[in-house]
Amino acid sequence: MTHPLMELRNVDKFFGSTKALKDISMQVHPGKILCLLGDNGAGKSTLIKVLSGYHQPTNGTVLFEASETRFTGPRDARQRGIATVHQNVGSIPLMSVGRNFFLGAEPIKGKWPFRSIDTKKANKIAVEQMRKFGLTRVENGDQLVGTMSGGERQVLAIGRAMYFGAKMLILDEPTSALGVKEASMVLKMMRVARQNGVGIVFITHNARHAMSVGDDFCVLIQGEVAARFKRNEKSREDVLNLMAGGEDMTALEDDLEQID
Amino acid sequence: MTKYLKKPETGAFAAFLLTYVFFALATPGTGFVSINGTAGWLNLAAELGIVAIPVGLLMISGEFDLSIGSTVGAASMILALGTNQFGGPTWPMIVLALTAGGLIGLCNGLVVVKTKLPSFIVTLATNFIVIGATMGTSRLIANVTSSSIFASDSAKMVFAFRWGQANISILWWLLIAFIGYRVLSRTAFGNWIYATGGNEDSARAAGVPVERVKITLFVATGVAAALVGILQGIQWNSGNSTYGMGYVFQAPIVAVIGGVLLTGGYGSVVGIVFGTALFGVISSGIFYTGWNTDWIQLFLGLLLALAVLANNYVRRLALTSK
């Protein structure tokens, strides 16, 4: 049995007297997709920030690759192979695909004073990498990222993280602003990443998306783990009910109908 | 075709060509298109061009520098007081003037990065502080605000040589343009400039040292402004605190005419060069038509308005698929 890539044990996070996270324990395994489900304000954002090194937990321990770890900051976490892809940020619209892909790690050719970015190489690798994850519409690395759809940008950002050796991907609502086709492209890509042995934390409030790719599920309510289950252990209704805070969704729907 | 329309420099090139042809046709037989006439507009463009390139790069990174005007004057006064009142040797005084320009840029950069205040207002303040300090200090030392410069022959060769009507500053302009082009389009640092202006948070998340990018560009702008002060001072054999005040708005104007977006993140050095050349052609062409030179301002204003509209359009075009 391989050890988990990352593990939280009884983690609390307080901001002053506000308890944002209470006694969270969870494991991220390599080659598995862990879905973090929860309504707005359930503590998903705070948990992402603990996982990606922005916040240190108030109590409890974080283990990365089986050793106890305290990230000094997001840069530290990134260098150890934890890549976070946020909902909106991550790409610069008025720059080309190749330049975006290698931003901060540009391939250089030639000798000073004629050192320059190897644009050809950058464009070629960027396009290849995206093709690997099923994005074939973008053929020209010189194309501006602003011309790509939201889903394609997610593919670019995830492909970039994978290329630079991410062991763990934290995807913050990668599908929530996307149409059906786009979302399925991103979900497919997550499967490819899983096959490559990457551990994925998939944050979402879309139960259908979560059920279609997730291996392990964790439902957060008011900063606490309200439920934890594996694939096929629960139906979609059950999950929705859990996310709504244990209230019966059907009861809510009945209420709504009476308003009409 | 649309591939070229999307490039930031296309508009500036087209406007330059149209304006040049217009003045060439409107002033037959006056020598506007002669070698001397060409040297005339190139001279006008060159010194503005030397500051406009780093100012343009700074704007692409999302910042402004309005302190260039007073830095030009301050550099010329350092050279004047140093070689005249203190009888110092020319070259060390030139180094001193360039260093002062770099330090002004460093102050701008540090204040903007640390306080996160808009650079527009920070550098506007610097502009007044520097010109005030230059005038006050000059008055204290020599009771003047302008003074003669005694430059060595070697310095005159490098900064004031002329072929016919053409100043050596044209070569300096081309050199700075070449460096600017290489840095922006070919180096990793250039990639960081675009990224910093395009989306600062994303750039930082990708590991781009955005603070260092901005500070470096502020320093480069200060040094370039000091270089212009030295060029003008040695050409005219005098330093003056008020040299360069015209550049405060001319430099950002030609950058915008050259296709640089006011919001940052987009633009090119080739575009800035054509924007500056356009400025030279208008300023010089008006003389040849015999019209009152007051019209220059009107022309520039109209061009600026047109350029901003065109840039908006080009950006939208660039962001549509394929």
Chai-1 contact restraints between the chains, C-beta under 6 A:
chainA,res_idxA,chainB,res_idxB,connection_type,confidence,min_distance_angstrom,max_distance_angstrom,comment,restraint_id
A,V89,B,D201,contact,1.0,0.0,6.0,A-B,restraint_1
A,V89,B,S202,contact,1.0,0.0,6.0,A-B,restraint_2
A,G90,B,S202,contact,1.0,0.0,6.0,A-B,restraint_3
A,I92,B,A195,contact,1.0,0.0,6.0,A-B,restraint_4
A,I92,B,G198,contact,1.0,0.0,6.0,A-B,restraint_5
A,I92,B,N199,contact,1.0,0.0,6.0,A-B,restraint_6
A,I92,B,S202,contact,1.0,0.0,6.0,A-B,restraint_7
A,L94,B,G198,contact,1.0,0.0,6.0,A-B,restraint_8
A,L94,B,G265,contact,1.0,0.0,6.0,A-B,restraint_9
A,L94,B,Y266,contact,1.0,0.0,6.0,A-B,restraint_10
A,M95,B,Y194,contact,1.0,0.0,6.0,A-B,restraint_11
A,M95,B,G198,contact,1.0,0.0,6.0,A-B,restraint_12
A,R99,B,N191,contact,1.0,0.0,6.0,A-B,restraint_13
A,L103,B,A195,contact,1.0,0.0,6.0,A-B,restraint_14
A,L103,B,A206,contact,1.0,0.0,6.0,A-B,restraint_15
A,G104,B,A206,contact,1.0,0.0,6.0,A-B,restraint_16
A,G104,B,G207,contact,1.0,0.0,6.0,A-B,restraint_17
A,G104,B,V208,contact,1.0,0.0,6.0,A-B,restraint_18
A,E106,B,A188,contact,1.0,0.0,6.0,A-B,restraint_19
A,E106,B,N191,contact,1.0,0.0,6.0,A-B,restraint_20
A,S116,B,R186,contact,1.0,0.0,6.0,A-B,restraint_21
A,I117,B,A188,contact,1.0,0.0,6.0,A-B,restraint_22
A,L144,B,A318,contact,1.0,0.0,6.0,A-B,restraint_23
A,G146,B,L319,contact,1.0,0.0,6.0,A-B,restraint_24
A,T147,B,L319,contact,1.0,0.0,6.0,A-B,restraint_25
A,T147,B,S321,contact,1.0,0.0,6.0,A-B,restraint_26
